[in-house]
Each structure stands twice: as structure tokens, then as C-alpha cells.
Amino acid sequence: MRFISLAFLILLTLAPALRAEVQVSARFNPPRVALGDPAQYIVAITESGSGQIDVERITALQIPQPDGLNLRNLRSSNSQQTRIINGAVENSITQSLIIDAAPAQIGRYTIPAYSFDYKGERVEIPATSLEVVERSADAGPSRDELVFLQAELPETLYSGQTITFELKLYMAEDVRLSGLNSFNRNADGFTISELPNDYHESVETLAGRRYRVLSWPLTLTPIRTGGQPISFQFALTARLPGQERNRDPFGRSPFGGSLFEDFFGRTERLNVYTDPLTIEVKPLPTAGRPAGYSGAIGDFAMEVATDAEQARQGEPIMLSVVLKGRGNFDRINGPGFSASPDWRHYDPERKFDAGDPLSMSGSLRFDYVFIPQRSGRLQLPETRFSYFDPVAEEYIELNAPPIPVEVAAAPHSPAPAPTTAIIHEPAAPLKLSHALSPPEALLTLDYRPQPARPVGYAILRSPLFIGLNTLAGLLIAGCALALHRRQRQRADPSYPIRAAARQGLRQARQAYLQALQQNDAASFFQHGQQAIRHAAAIRSGRSMHSAHSRDIECLLSGQAAADCRAFFESANAHRFGGHNPQTCQQAQQHIENILKAL
């Protein structure tokens, strides 16, 4: 009993030493900036202790944002330190959450103290302030004046209306672009085309400064009504010009750079954004909508023709409908035709010839097959096609009159040849020359041998024999499967990756569904991203543990790629916003569509 009490006292004494201590700090870097210069909001979580420390990764913070201060682009970094003091080892790990801060005007911005859950405990983040001052008259241009991103978009659109626009990256003449690292968008309410590999380069002058402009053409289609936010982001590396003015006599610039940096410039990794914009998406009007309207929006013309004006009953005729113009060709369905006793028709074949790289203009052709059901003078039915003109804000219906066709009677087929019945008569009784003796009769007609019984028949039908053979077959199949798996692992390096990814996909899918039921949005987005990465690893055969959305979009196409982009953008947006159950429900639908496509 005395030994147990002593051990309990030792454990109570060592528990505070073994327990990791958590310290949280928050700061702006730098704490004072001129308007237009970049700043970062940094939250540092430091754990220290004498034992092993397991860091809980933080992916989102509910930050109370002051008016006029825009926080965006959360990323994290970890650092570890070990100190030995008087023979005692102390470990410390710091997890830094770095967020870009963009003030809208001069003034003092204060983020008040707030708290969050870390390893089951409530941890408080202290308040911190950022002071934004007016730029001096002789100060050099700010970073936002040297490099910025623009997208000219309309203020209103109709749901389903497809438009083209240019995303422009402006760089001052003395800025040297080293590389474009990533491209992201925040546009959950839209479908947007992929960023082209090629760009158009030009020169523009704004506010007396010449810029090199890189332009990418894109298409945009709203899929939700109401006010829909949209913004774009580039992560790039560029060499910025050094500050040539306001140097101190000790060879240091007032911004902390050396004379070497001022002379040759400084290379930085930048995140440039378009200004936040909200597009009001209006639903298509119901007044005046034609009965056969199928979703076409734009400006179109219609041509209708047939390949024959004479035919025979039962012979096919092709009816071609060609739509030309500009609009959302990818959402257009062919004109519909009602059933008729004179004709039988089939679904059309579709062929599109694009008139521009973005497929906004061109010619869309539908080929219908009609088969006449009777002879005489028939008419191919009237063709109707309707679309919505967003400029005139009205529906327009195009009509093509019926096309007459002379149908001749089908040629008569030859009468079938008469069939001859074959009558089988009983054979005449066999006449014997003399009566058979009993031994002779036994050896001839009256002898009927019984089928022989196979040797070992009872053994083959016994349950024990069947069970032993089944067990042996299963053992042989298992060994063959194991040998095949080992051989496949040697021949195909991607096989173990896919096998591990399948198991991880099952666990991640169960985890995000459970998080959705528990209303845990942070865990839902985290496990949802893991599930998508596991599915992408199964598809590609490569490890995708740290893959970005653009790496996964390369494996997808069409709506699945748009859902992938929308889900990752929703996950990033959730880090700074409150919990919205509707967003999680929509994100779950995105996950299911992505997993089905992969």
C-alpha cells in the first residue's frame, strides 16, 4: 500500500512536467504600413514540454474582422526547437497561421481577442492592431501599384447566360515575372472555363505608368440566382524593383532591405487578387416563355433542310436543323417533334463547329432521321426553336414551315414458297423366316441393358468429399491471389498506392458523413478533401496526399472539374466565415459528383 501511494505521488509530481504548455500570440507584420503596402496577420501557437509533442493542425479560424480590413489566403508553417538546460531536454513546436491583410483605407484596424478549441481546450488569441498611414509624396510605388489583377465583369447576368471576359495581370515595366505558381477562383455560383496555357501580351498605360499586360480569355456562366460573389487570385514569383529613395547613410533602406537588394531588386512570392465583386444573377422571365424553350440564351439563326423530297414507304429521310450565332451552345438541345401517324423519327445526332477558341460562336447541327409510315404526299413537321435574347430581354421563336415529301408505296415482297408436309408412317412389322427360340429372343429384341453405375458414385456425392474439395479450392485460390498481388506489386509501383488509397477513401468518406451529421463543418471539409485526394490517387496511380485542386481538376472534365474547383474554394472560404449548413449540403453534393467522376 505504501508503494502504491508513493507511485501516485510521483505521477502527480511528474504530470505537470510531462504536459505540454500551449502559448498563443497574434501580431501584424509589419504593424505599421503605408496604404497599398502588404501586411500579414500571423497567429503563432507554441507547445513546449519535455516529452514528445503532437501538433493539432488548425485549418480554419473564426476571426472577427473589422470593417475595411480584408483577410484572405490562409496558409500555415511549422518550426521545431530543442533546448538542453542543465541536462533537461525541452522541446517546442510552433504552428504559424499566416493570413494576408488588405486594408481599404488609412486608419487603425484592431482584431479583438477571440478564442478557439485546441486539443479539447479553449485557447484565447490576444487582440492586435494594424496602423495604416498615408503614403508620403516621395515614396516609391506600392506593391499593389506594381502588380495587380483585373477582370472586367458585368454587374448583372441571367441564370444560364454564358459570357466571355478577359482576366488581366498588370505588371509595371521594371517588374520581372519569374513564374505563375497557381491560379484560384472564388466563384461557387458560376461555372468558369479552364485557364488557357497561352496568353495574349500587350502594353497599357495607366495613371502615367506603363504596364506589361498578360490576358487570358475565359467564359463564365451563372448557375445560381441572387447576388453571387466572384474573385480571382494568382500566386506568382516576381522580381520587384528596389527602393531607390530614402536610403539612410548606413546603407540600409527604410524598408529593411540592403543596398544590394535596392540595386538589383528583390524577388518575392506574391498573391494578387481581383477586387471583390458581386454579380446580381437574375432568373429567366416566365412571362412570354415558349412551351418548347430548352435554355438557349444568345442570338441565333436557324436553317432547315432535307436530303430528299421523294422517298418510298419505310425508307429513311434526313432532316437537318442548323443553328448559327453566338451564345451558350453547350446548353442547347435540338428542336422537339411530336409523334405523328405519318412518320417515325429518332433522336438527332449533334455536331458543333466552333467559330472561336472559347466556343461562344459557331454552327450547331442536328440531324434527325424520319421514316414514312404510309405512301402519298406527306409533310415533314414544322420546326420550332426558341431562345432568350439577353440584350432585348425577351424570348424569340424561330419557325420553319413543313417540307412536302412524295412517298411512293413500298415494293411488294415475293410470296413465300408453299411448305410440304412430311408424314411419318409407322414402319411395317418385321417378318421373320422362323420363330425365335427363347435364347435367341433374349439376345436380340427383348434385351434392354441397364445403364452402368459409375464407380465411387456415393463417395463423390458425400458432403465430406465436397467440403474438403471446396476448402482445397479456396486455399489454392487464396495462394494464387497472394502470388498475383505480390507479382503485381513488383510489376506495377502504383498498385500499393491504389490499394492504400481505396482503404483511405472508405475511412475518409465515413468521417466526412459523420462530421456532416454532427454539424462539424471544419472536420467535414478536411475529410472531404482527403476523400477526393484518395479518389484521385486511385484514378492516377500517384500519391495525391498534398495535391491542390488544380492537380485533381486535370483528372476531371466538364461539370466534375467545376464541382472540384467549387468544393476546394468553399473549403477555403469557410475558414474565415461562420458555419452555414446549406454550404455543407451543397459541398456534399460536389463531393459525391467528384467521387462518381473519379
C-alpha positions as CSV (number, residue, x, y, z in Angstrom):
1,M,0.0,0.0,0.0
2,R,2.9,2.3,0.8
3,F,4.4,1.6,-2.6
4,I,1.2,2.5,-4.4
5,S,0.9,5.8,-2.6
6,L,4.5,6.7,-3.4
7,A,4.0,5.9,-7.1
8,F,0.8,8.0,-7.1
9,L,2.7,11.0,-5.6
10,I,5.4,10.6,-8.2
11,L,2.9,10.6,-11.0
12,L,1.2,13.7,-9.6
13,T,4.6,15.4,-9.4
14,L,5.7,14.5,-13.0
15,A,2.3,15.2,-14.7
16,P,2.8,19.0,-14.9
17,A,6.3,18.4,-16.4
18,L,5.1,15.9,-19.0
19,R,2.1,18.0,-20.0
20,A,2.8,20.3,-23.0
21,E,2.3,24.0,-22.3
22,V,0.4,26.0,-25.0
23,Q,1.1,29.6,-25.7
24,V,-0.7,31.7,-28.4
25,S,0.3,35.0,-29.8
26,A,-1.0,37.3,-32.6
27,R,0.6,40.1,-34.5
28,F,0.6,42.1,-37.7
29,N,3.8,42.0,-39.8
30,P,4.6,44.8,-40.2
31,P,2.4,46.5,-37.5
32,R,2.5,49.9,-39.4
33,V,2.2,50.1,-43.2
34,A,1.6,52.7,-45.8
35,L,-1.7,52.4,-47.7
36,G,-1.3,49.9,-50.5
37,D,1.6,48.0,-49.0
38,P,1.1,44.4,-48.0
39,A,0.7,43.2,-44.4
40,Q,0.2,39.8,-42.8
41,Y,-1.9,38.7,-39.8
42,I,0.1,35.9,-38.0
43,V,-1.2,33.7,-35.3
44,A,1.5,31.6,-33.6
45,I,0.6,28.5,-31.4
46,T,3.6,27.2,-29.5
47,E,3.6,24.0,-27.5
48,S,6.6,23.2,-25.2
49,G,7.3,20.3,-22.9
50,S,9.9,17.6,-22.1
51,G,8.2,14.7,-24.0
52,Q,7.0,14.1,-27.5
53,I,4.6,16.8,-28.8
54,D,1.8,16.0,-31.2
55,V,0.6,19.1,-33.0
56,E,-3.1,19.5,-33.9
57,R,-3.3,21.1,-37.3
58,I,-5.5,24.2,-37.5
59,T,-7.3,24.7,-40.8
60,A,-9.8,27.5,-40.0
61,L,-10.2,30.3,-37.6
62,Q,-13.4,32.3,-36.8
63,I,-11.7,35.7,-36.9
64,P,-13.8,38.8,-36.1
65,Q,-12.8,41.1,-39.0
66,P,-13.0,44.8,-38.5
67,D,-14.7,46.9,-41.3
68,G,-12.4,47.8,-44.1
69,L,-9.9,45.0,-43.5
70,N,-10.0,42.1,-45.9
71,L,-8.3,38.8,-44.6
72,R,-7.6,36.1,-47.2
73,N,-5.3,33.3,-48.3
74,L,-4.7,31.3,-45.1
75,R,-1.6,29.1,-45.0
76,S,0.5,27.5,-42.2
77,S,4.1,26.7,-41.4
78,N,5.7,24.7,-38.5
79,S,9.0,25.1,-36.8
80,Q,10.6,23.0,-34.1
81,Q,13.2,23.8,-31.4
82,T,15.0,21.7,-28.8
83,R,16.9,23.1,-25.9
84,I,19.0,21.4,-23.2
85,I,19.2,23.3,-19.9
86,N,21.2,21.7,-17.0
87,G,20.7,18.3,-18.6
88,A,16.9,18.6,-19.0
89,V,15.6,18.5,-22.6
90,E,12.8,20.8,-23.6
91,N,11.0,20.6,-26.9
92,S,8.9,23.3,-28.5
93,I,6.9,23.3,-31.7
94,T,5.4,26.5,-33.2
95,Q,2.5,26.4,-35.7
96,S,2.1,29.7,-37.5
97,L,-1.1,30.6,-39.3
98,I,-0.3,33.3,-41.9
99,I,-3.1,35.4,-43.5
100,D,-2.8,38.2,-46.0
101,A,-4.3,41.5,-44.8
102,A,-5.5,44.1,-47.2
103,P,-6.7,47.4,-45.7
104,A,-9.1,49.5,-47.7
105,Q,-8.1,53.0,-46.3
106,I,-5.9,54.7,-43.8
107,G,-6.7,54.2,-40.1
108,R,-6.2,51.8,-37.2
109,Y,-7.6,48.3,-37.6
110,T,-7.9,46.2,-34.4
111,I,-8.8,42.5,-34.3
112,P,-10.2,41.9,-30.8
113,A,-9.4,38.9,-28.7
114,Y,-11.2,35.7,-29.5
115,S,-10.9,32.0,-28.7
116,F,-10.9,28.6,-30.4
117,D,-10.7,25.0,-29.5
118,Y,-7.3,23.3,-29.4
119,K,-6.9,19.7,-28.3
120,G,-10.2,19.9,-26.4
121,E,-9.4,23.1,-24.5
122,R,-10.5,26.7,-25.1
123,V,-7.5,28.8,-26.1
124,E,-7.6,32.6,-26.4
125,I,-5.9,34.6,-29.1
126,P,-5.0,38.1,-27.9
127,A,-6.0,41.3,-29.6
128,T,-3.7,43.1,-32.1
129,S,-3.8,46.2,-34.3
130,L,-2.6,47.3,-37.7
131,E,-1.9,51.0,-38.4
132,V,-2.3,52.2,-41.9
133,V,-0.9,55.6,-42.8
134,E,-0.9,57.8,-45.9
135,R,2.0,57.3,-48.3
136,S,4.5,60.0,-48.5
137,A,4.7,62.1,-51.6
138,D,8.3,60.9,-52.4
139,A,7.7,57.3,-51.6
140,G,8.0,54.7,-54.3
141,P,5.0,52.8,-55.7
142,S,3.3,50.3,-53.5
143,R,3.3,46.6,-54.4
144,D,-0.3,46.8,-55.4
145,E,0.6,49.6,-57.8
146,L,3.4,47.5,-59.4
147,V,1.5,44.2,-59.8
148,F,-2.3,43.8,-59.8
149,L,-5.1,41.7,-61.3
150,Q,-8.3,42.9,-63.0
151,A,-11.4,41.2,-64.5
152,E,-14.0,43.3,-66.3
153,L,-17.3,41.7,-65.5
154,P,-20.9,43.0,-65.8
155,E,-23.0,43.8,-62.7
156,T,-26.0,41.7,-63.8
157,L,-26.4,38.5,-65.7
158,Y,-29.2,36.0,-66.4
159,S,-29.0,32.5,-65.0
160,G,-27.5,30.2,-67.7
161,Q,-26.2,33.1,-69.7
162,T,-22.6,32.5,-70.9
163,I,-20.3,35.4,-71.5
164,T,-16.6,35.9,-72.3
165,F,-14.3,38.1,-70.4
166,E,-10.5,38.7,-70.0
167,L,-8.5,38.2,-66.9
168,K,-5.6,40.7,-67.0
169,L,-2.4,40.6,-65.0
170,Y,-0.8,44.1,-64.9
171,M,3.0,44.4,-64.2
172,A,5.0,47.6,-64.2
173,E,7.8,47.7,-66.7
174,D,10.5,47.3,-64.1
175,V,8.9,44.2,-62.7
176,R,10.3,40.9,-63.9
177,L,7.9,37.9,-63.7
178,S,9.7,34.6,-62.7
179,G,6.7,32.3,-62.8
180,L,3.0,31.8,-62.2
181,N,2.7,29.3,-59.4
182,S,-1.1,28.8,-59.0
183,F,-4.5,30.1,-60.1
184,N,-7.6,30.1,-57.9
185,R,-11.1,31.4,-58.1
186,N,-13.9,32.1,-55.6
187,A,-17.0,31.6,-57.7
188,D,-19.3,29.0,-56.2
189,G,-22.3,30.4,-58.1
190,F,-20.6,30.1,-61.6
191,T,-19.0,27.7,-63.9
192,I,-15.8,29.1,-65.4
193,S,-13.7,27.7,-68.2
194,E,-10.1,26.5,-67.5
195,L,-7.3,29.0,-67.6
196,P,-5.6,28.6,-71.1
197,N,-2.0,27.8,-71.3
198,D,-1.4,30.6,-73.8
199,Y,-1.9,34.2,-73.0
200,H,-2.0,37.5,-75.0
201,E,0.6,40.1,-74.2
202,S,0.2,43.8,-74.6
203,V,1.2,47.2,-73.2
204,E,-1.1,49.7,-71.5
205,T,-0.6,53.0,-69.7
206,L,-2.5,53.7,-66.5
207,A,-2.0,56.8,-64.4
208,G,1.1,57.7,-66.3
209,R,2.8,54.3,-65.7
210,R,3.4,51.8,-68.5
211,Y,2.4,48.2,-67.7
212,R,3.0,44.9,-69.4
213,V,-0.3,43.1,-69.5
214,L,-0.9,39.4,-69.7
215,S,-4.5,38.5,-70.8
216,W,-6.4,35.2,-70.6
217,P,-9.8,34.8,-72.3
218,L,-12.4,32.9,-70.1
219,T,-16.1,32.1,-70.2
220,L,-18.4,32.4,-67.3
221,T,-21.9,31.0,-66.8
222,P,-24.1,31.7,-63.6
223,I,-25.8,28.7,-62.1
224,R,-27.4,30.3,-59.1
225,T,-29.7,33.3,-58.8
226,G,-29.2,36.2,-56.5
227,G,-26.1,38.1,-55.5
228,Q,-23.1,35.9,-56.2
229,P,-19.6,36.9,-55.1
230,I,-16.7,36.2,-57.5
231,S,-13.0,36.9,-57.3
232,F,-9.7,35.5,-58.8
233,Q,-6.2,35.0,-57.4
234,F,-2.8,34.4,-58.8
235,A,0.2,33.2,-56.8
236,L,3.3,34.3,-58.6
237,T,7.0,34.9,-58.1
238,A,8.4,38.2,-59.4
239,R,11.5,40.4,-59.0
240,L,10.3,43.8,-57.8
241,P,12.4,47.0,-58.2
242,G,14.3,48.1,-55.1
243,Q,13.5,51.3,-53.3
244,E,15.8,54.0,-54.8
245,R,14.9,56.8,-52.4
246,N,15.1,57.4,-48.7
247,R,18.2,55.4,-48.0
248,D,19.9,56.0,-44.7
249,P,23.7,56.8,-44.5
250,F,24.4,53.3,-43.2
251,G,23.4,51.5,-46.4
252,R,20.0,50.3,-45.3
253,S,16.8,51.2,-47.0
254,P,13.9,52.4,-44.7
255,F,12.0,49.2,-45.5
256,G,14.7,46.9,-44.2
257,G,16.5,45.9,-47.5
258,S,20.1,46.3,-48.2
259,L,21.8,48.4,-50.9
260,F,22.4,45.1,-52.8
261,E,18.7,44.5,-52.9
262,D,18.0,48.1,-53.9
263,F,20.3,47.9,-56.8
264,F,19.3,44.5,-58.2
265,G,15.7,44.4,-57.0
266,R,14.2,41.8,-54.7
267,T,12.4,38.5,-55.6
268,E,9.1,37.9,-53.8
269,R,6.3,35.4,-53.8
270,L,3.1,37.4,-54.3
271,N,-0.6,36.8,-54.1
272,V,-2.5,39.1,-56.3
273,Y,-6.3,39.3,-56.3
274,T,-9.1,41.0,-58.2
275,D,-11.3,43.4,-56.3
276,P,-14.2,41.5,-54.7
277,L,-17.3,41.8,-56.9
278,T,-20.9,40.6,-56.5
279,I,-22.8,39.9,-59.7
280,E,-26.6,40.0,-59.5
281,V,-27.9,36.9,-61.2
282,K,-31.5,37.2,-62.4
283,P,-33.8,34.2,-63.2
284,L,-35.1,34.0,-66.7
285,P,-38.5,35.6,-67.0
286,T,-41.6,33.3,-67.1
287,A,-43.8,35.8,-69.0
288,G,-43.8,35.0,-72.7
289,R,-41.7,31.9,-72.4
290,P,-42.5,29.5,-75.3
291,A,-43.6,26.0,-74.5
292,G,-40.6,24.4,-76.3
293,Y,-37.9,26.6,-74.8
294,S,-34.9,24.5,-73.7
295,G,-32.5,27.0,-72.2
296,A,-30.8,28.7,-75.2
297,I,-29.5,32.2,-74.4
298,G,-27.9,34.5,-77.0
299,D,-28.5,35.5,-80.6
300,F,-29.2,32.7,-83.2
301,A,-30.5,32.0,-86.7
302,M,-32.0,28.7,-88.0
303,E,-31.7,26.8,-91.3
304,V,-33.8,23.6,-92.0
305,A,-33.2,21.3,-95.0
306,T,-33.9,17.7,-96.0
307,D,-31.7,15.3,-98.2
308,A,-34.7,14.1,-100.3
309,E,-38.1,15.3,-101.5
310,Q,-39.1,11.9,-102.8
311,A,-38.9,8.5,-101.0
312,R,-40.5,5.1,-100.6
313,Q,-42.5,3.9,-97.7
314,G,-40.1,2.6,-95.0
315,E,-37.0,4.4,-96.4
316,P,-35.3,6.9,-94.1
317,I,-35.1,10.6,-94.8
318,M,-32.7,13.0,-93.0
319,L,-34.0,16.4,-91.7
320,S,-31.1,18.8,-90.8
321,V,-31.5,21.7,-88.4
322,V,-28.6,24.2,-88.3
323,L,-28.3,26.9,-85.6
324,K,-25.8,29.7,-86.2
325,G,-25.0,32.6,-84.0
326,R,-23.5,33.4,-80.6
327,G,-24.5,32.1,-77.2
328,N,-24.4,29.1,-74.8
329,F,-24.2,26.3,-77.4
330,D,-23.2,23.8,-74.8
331,R,-26.7,24.1,-73.2
332,I,-28.8,24.0,-76.4
333,N,-31.0,21.0,-77.1
334,G,-32.4,20.2,-80.6
335,P,-35.9,21.1,-81.5
336,G,-38.5,18.6,-80.5
337,F,-41.1,16.9,-82.7
338,S,-44.4,15.4,-81.6
339,A,-45.5,11.9,-82.5
340,S,-47.3,11.5,-85.9
341,P,-49.0,8.6,-87.5
342,D,-47.3,9.5,-90.8
343,W,-43.7,9.5,-89.5
344,R,-41.5,7.7,-87.1
345,H,-38.4,9.7,-86.0
346,Y,-35.4,9.2,-83.8
347,D,-33.2,11.3,-81.6
348,P,-30.8,13.5,-83.6
349,E,-27.0,13.4,-84.0
350,R,-25.3,16.5,-82.8
351,K,-22.3,18.2,-84.4
352,F,-20.8,21.6,-83.4
353,D,-18.3,23.6,-85.4
354,A,-16.8,26.3,-83.1
355,G,-16.2,29.8,-84.6
356,D,-13.8,30.9,-81.8
357,P,-11.4,29.3,-79.2
358,L,-14.0,29.7,-76.4
359,S,-16.8,28.1,-78.5
360,M,-19.1,31.1,-77.9
361,S,-19.9,31.4,-81.7
362,G,-20.2,28.8,-84.4
363,S,-22.7,26.4,-86.0
364,L,-24.6,23.6,-84.3
365,R,-26.2,21.0,-86.5
366,F,-28.9,18.4,-85.6
367,D,-29.6,15.5,-88.0
368,Y,-32.9,13.8,-87.5
369,V,-34.0,10.5,-89.2
370,F,-37.6,10.3,-90.3
371,I,-39.2,7.2,-91.7
372,P,-42.6,7.5,-93.6
373,Q,-45.2,5.1,-92.4
374,R,-47.5,5.3,-95.5
375,S,-47.5,6.4,-99.1
376,G,-48.8,9.6,-100.6
377,R,-48.0,13.3,-100.3
378,L,-46.7,13.8,-96.8
379,Q,-45.2,16.7,-95.0
380,L,-42.2,16.8,-92.6
381,P,-43.4,18.6,-89.5
382,E,-42.9,22.3,-88.8
383,T,-39.6,23.1,-86.9
384,R,-39.6,25.5,-84.0
385,F,-36.7,26.8,-82.0
386,S,-36.8,29.5,-79.3
387,Y,-34.1,31.3,-77.4
388,F,-33.8,34.2,-74.9
389,D,-32.1,37.4,-76.1
390,P,-30.4,39.0,-73.0
391,V,-30.0,42.3,-74.8
392,A,-33.6,42.7,-75.8
393,E,-34.7,40.8,-72.6
394,E,-37.3,38.8,-74.5
395,Y,-37.9,35.4,-75.9
396,I,-37.6,34.9,-79.7
397,E,-39.1,31.9,-81.5
398,L,-37.8,30.8,-85.0
399,N,-40.2,28.8,-87.2
400,A,-39.5,26.8,-90.4
401,P,-42.6,25.6,-92.4
402,P,-43.4,22.0,-93.1
403,I,-41.5,20.4,-96.0
404,P,-43.6,18.3,-98.5
405,V,-42.3,14.9,-99.5
406,E,-43.7,12.5,-102.1
407,V,-43.8,9.0,-100.7
408,A,-44.2,6.0,-103.1
409,A,-45.7,2.7,-102.0
410,A,-43.2,0.1,-100.8
411,P,-42.5,-2.7,-103.4
412,H,-44.3,-6.0,-102.7
413,S,-42.2,-8.8,-101.4
414,P,-42.4,-12.2,-103.1
415,A,-45.0,-14.7,-101.8
416,P,-43.5,-17.4,-99.6
417,A,-43.0,-20.8,-101.2
418,P,-45.6,-23.4,-100.1
419,T,-44.3,-25.8,-97.5
420,T,-44.6,-29.6,-98.0
421,A,-45.8,-31.6,-95.0
422,I,-43.8,-34.6,-94.2
423,I,-45.8,-37.5,-92.9
424,H,-44.1,-40.2,-91.0
425,E,-45.8,-43.6,-91.4
426,P,-45.2,-46.4,-89.0
427,A,-42.7,-48.9,-90.2
428,A,-44.0,-52.3,-91.5
429,P,-43.7,-55.1,-89.0
430,L,-40.6,-57.2,-89.3
431,K,-41.3,-60.6,-90.9
432,L,-39.2,-63.4,-89.5
433,S,-38.4,-66.5,-91.5
434,H,-38.8,-68.7,-88.5
435,A,-39.8,-68.4,-84.9
436,L,-37.0,-67.4,-82.4
437,S,-36.1,-69.6,-79.6
438,P,-36.0,-68.2,-76.1
439,P,-32.2,-67.8,-76.0
440,E,-32.3,-66.0,-79.4
441,A,-35.1,-63.7,-78.4
442,L,-33.2,-62.8,-75.2
443,L,-30.1,-61.8,-77.2
444,T,-32.0,-59.7,-79.7
445,L,-35.1,-57.5,-79.4
446,D,-36.2,-58.2,-75.9
447,Y,-32.9,-57.4,-74.3
448,R,-32.6,-53.9,-72.7
449,P,-29.3,-53.4,-70.7
450,Q,-29.5,-51.1,-67.7
451,P,-27.2,-48.0,-67.5
452,A,-24.0,-48.7,-65.7
453,R,-23.4,-47.0,-62.3
454,P,-20.1,-45.1,-62.1
455,V,-17.5,-46.4,-59.7
456,G,-17.3,-44.3,-56.5
457,Y,-20.6,-42.6,-57.1
458,A,-21.5,-42.5,-53.4
459,I,-18.2,-41.0,-52.4
460,L,-18.4,-38.2,-55.0
461,R,-21.8,-37.2,-53.6
462,S,-20.8,-37.3,-50.0
463,P,-20.8,-33.9,-48.1
464,L,-17.4,-34.6,-46.6
465,F,-15.8,-35.1,-50.0
466,I,-17.5,-31.9,-51.4
467,G,-16.4,-29.9,-48.3
468,L,-12.8,-31.0,-48.5
469,N,-12.5,-30.2,-52.2
470,T,-14.1,-26.8,-51.7
471,L,-11.7,-26.0,-48.9
472,A,-8.8,-27.1,-51.0
473,G,-10.0,-24.9,-53.9
474,L,-10.3,-21.9,-51.6
475,L,-6.7,-22.4,-50.3
476,I,-5.4,-22.7,-53.8
477,A,-7.3,-19.6,-54.9
478,G,-6.0,-17.6,-51.9
479,C,-2.4,-18.6,-52.6
480,A,-2.8,-17.7,-56.3
481,L,-4.3,-14.4,-55.3
482,A,-1.5,-13.6,-52.9
483,L,1.1,-14.6,-55.5
484,H,-0.7,-12.5,-58.1
485,R,-0.8,-9.5,-55.7
486,R,2.9,-9.8,-54.9
487,Q,3.8,-10.1,-58.6
488,R,1.6,-7.1,-59.4
489,Q,3.3,-5.0,-56.7
490,R,6.6,-5.8,-58.2
491,A,5.5,-5.1,-61.8
492,D,3.2,-2.1,-61.0
493,P,4.6,0.5,-58.5
494,S,1.1,2.2,-58.4
495,Y,-0.7,-0.9,-57.1
496,P,0.1,-0.4,-53.4
497,I,-0.7,3.3,-53.8
498,R,-4.1,2.5,-55.2
499,A,-4.7,-0.2,-52.5
500,A,-3.9,2.2,-49.7
501,A,-6.0,4.9,-51.3
502,R,-9.1,2.7,-51.5
503,Q,-8.8,2.0,-47.8
504,G,-8.3,5.7,-47.1
505,L,-11.2,6.6,-49.2
506,R,-13.6,4.4,-47.2
507,Q,-12.4,5.9,-44.0
508,A,-12.5,9.5,-45.2
509,R,-16.0,9.1,-46.6
510,Q,-17.3,7.7,-43.4
511,A,-15.6,10.5,-41.5
512,Y,-17.0,13.4,-43.5
513,L,-20.5,11.9,-43.5
514,Q,-20.3,11.6,-39.7
515,A,-19.0,15.2,-39.5
516,L,-21.9,16.4,-41.6
517,Q,-24.3,14.7,-39.2
518,Q,-22.6,16.3,-36.2
519,N,-22.6,19.7,-37.8
520,D,-18.8,19.9,-37.7
521,A,-18.0,21.9,-40.8
522,A,-14.2,22.1,-40.3
523,S,-13.9,18.3,-40.0
524,F,-16.4,17.9,-42.9
525,F,-14.2,19.9,-45.3
526,Q,-11.0,18.4,-44.0
527,H,-12.1,14.7,-44.5
528,G,-13.9,15.7,-47.8
529,Q,-10.7,16.9,-49.2
530,Q,-9.0,13.7,-48.1
531,A,-11.6,11.6,-49.8
532,I,-11.2,13.5,-53.1
533,R,-7.4,13.2,-52.9
534,H,-7.7,9.4,-52.2
535,A,-10.1,9.0,-55.2
536,A,-7.6,11.0,-57.4
537,A,-4.8,8.6,-56.3
538,I,-6.9,5.6,-57.3
539,R,-7.5,7.2,-60.7
540,S,-4.0,8.4,-61.4
541,G,-1.9,5.8,-59.5
542,R,0.2,8.6,-58.0
543,S,0.3,9.8,-54.4
544,M,-2.1,12.8,-54.0
545,H,-1.8,13.5,-50.3
546,S,-0.8,17.1,-50.8
547,A,-2.4,17.7,-54.2
548,H,-4.1,21.1,-54.9
549,S,-7.4,21.4,-56.6
550,R,-5.8,22.2,-60.0
551,D,-3.9,18.8,-59.8
552,I,-7.2,17.0,-59.3
553,E,-9.1,19.0,-62.0
554,C,-6.6,17.7,-64.6
555,L,-8.1,14.3,-64.0
556,L,-11.7,15.6,-64.5
557,S,-13.7,17.3,-67.2
558,G,-16.9,19.3,-67.6
559,Q,-19.1,19.7,-64.5
560,A,-17.0,17.4,-62.3
561,A,-14.0,19.7,-62.7
562,A,-16.2,22.7,-61.9
563,D,-17.5,20.9,-58.8
564,C,-14.0,20.1,-57.7
565,R,-12.9,23.7,-58.0
566,A,-16.1,24.9,-56.2
567,F,-15.6,22.4,-53.3
568,F,-12.0,23.5,-52.7
569,E,-13.0,27.1,-52.9
570,S,-15.8,26.5,-50.4
571,A,-13.4,24.9,-48.0
572,N,-11.0,27.8,-48.3
573,A,-13.9,30.3,-47.9
574,H,-15.2,28.5,-44.8
575,R,-12.0,29.2,-42.9
576,F,-13.0,32.9,-42.4
577,G,-16.8,32.6,-42.3
578,G,-19.4,31.3,-40.0
579,H,-20.9,27.9,-40.2
580,N,-23.5,27.6,-42.9
581,P,-25.3,24.2,-43.0
582,Q,-26.5,24.9,-46.6
583,T,-22.9,25.4,-47.7
584,C,-22.1,21.9,-46.3
585,Q,-25.0,20.3,-48.0
586,Q,-24.0,21.8,-51.4
587,A,-20.4,20.8,-50.8
588,Q,-21.5,17.2,-50.0
589,Q,-23.2,17.1,-53.4
590,H,-20.0,18.4,-55.0
591,I,-18.0,15.6,-53.3
592,E,-20.4,12.9,-54.5
593,N,-20.2,14.2,-58.1
594,I,-16.4,14.3,-57.9
595,L,-16.1,10.8,-56.5
596,K,-18.5,9.4,-59.1
597,A,-16.5,11.0,-61.9
598,L,-13.2,9.7,-60.5
